[in-house]
Amino acid sequence: MQDIFLIKKPHLTDKATRASSEGKYLFVVKSGASKPEIKKAVKAIYKVDPIVVNTVNIPGKNKRFRNIKGKHSGYKKAIVMLKPGQKIDLQ
């Protein structure tokens, strides 16, 4: 896979904002992405040096609206920790 297309978007939530003050940044990535590939993609896109990459698979949830059943799709989330002193401006 090409490195720059692995990262779909930054995952911006209150918890992610608090984690960014500790040097951890969250991204939604493609489900087939591996940790080394994510590390290379972050380095290529944001010009920073990731130390650790952790991933979490978030499962899809079943939803119901009146009598119509559906499902929200799941996604893969990557938590990237940077070297001390480096930052990514996501806003």
C-alpha positions in Angstrom: 0.0 0.0 0.0 1.1 3.5 -0.5 2.1 5.2 2.7 0.2 8.4 2.4 -3.2 6.7 1.7 -3.1 4.6 4.9 -4.2 7.5 7.1 -7.8 8.4 6.4 -8.2 11.3 8.9 -7.2 12.6 12.3 -9.5 11.3 15.1 -10.5 14.6 16.9 -12.3 14.0 20.2 -11.9 15.5 23.7 -9.9 12.5 24.7 -7.6 12.8 21.7 -7.1 16.5 22.4 -6.0 15.7 25.9 -3.6 12.9 24.6 -2.0 15.4 22.2 -0.7 17.3 25.2 1.3 14.2 26.1 2.7 13.8 22.6 0.1 11.1 21.5 -2.0 11.6 18.3 -4.9 9.6 17.1 -5.7 8.7 13.5 -8.3 6.7 11.7 -6.4 4.3 9.4 -7.3 1.7 6.8 -8.1 -1.7 8.3 -5.2 -3.5 6.6 -2.5 -1.1 7.8 0.3 -2.4 9.9 2.2 -0.5 12.6 5.4 -0.1 10.5 3.4 1.2 7.5 1.5 3.7 9.8 4.8 4.8 11.2 6.2 5.5 7.7 3.0 7.3 6.7 3.0 9.7 9.7 6.7 10.4 9.1 6.1 11.1 5.4 3.0 13.3 5.8 3.7 15.3 9.0 7.6 15.3 8.9 7.9 14.0 12.5 9.5 11.0 14.1 7.1 8.5 15.7 8.4 6.4 18.5 5.5 4.0 19.2 2.4 3.1 17.2 -0.5 1.3 18.9 -3.6 0.2 17.0 -7.2 -0.5 18.1 -9.9 -2.2 16.0 -13.2 -0.6 16.9 -16.1 -2.9 16.0 -19.2 -1.8 14.2 -22.4 -1.3 16.1 -25.9 -2.5 15.4 -28.4 0.4 15.2 -32.1 0.6 14.9 -34.3 3.5 13.8 -38.0 2.7 14.3 -38.3 -0.7 12.6 -35.3 -0.3 10.3 -32.2 -2.2 11.3 -28.8 -1.2 10.2 -25.2 -1.3 11.2 -22.5 1.4 11.6 -19.2 0.2 10.1 -16.2 -0.3 12.3 -12.8 1.2 11.9 -9.1 0.9 12.9 -7.6 3.6 15.1 -3.9 4.3 15.5 -2.3 6.0 18.5 1.0 7.5 17.5 3.5 8.7 20.1 6.1 11.2 19.0 9.6 12.1 20.2 9.6 14.7 23.0 9.4 18.2 21.7 7.7 17.4 18.4 4.1 18.4 17.6 1.5 17.9 14.9 -0.9 20.8 14.2 -4.2 19.0 13.4 -6.6 22.0 13.6 
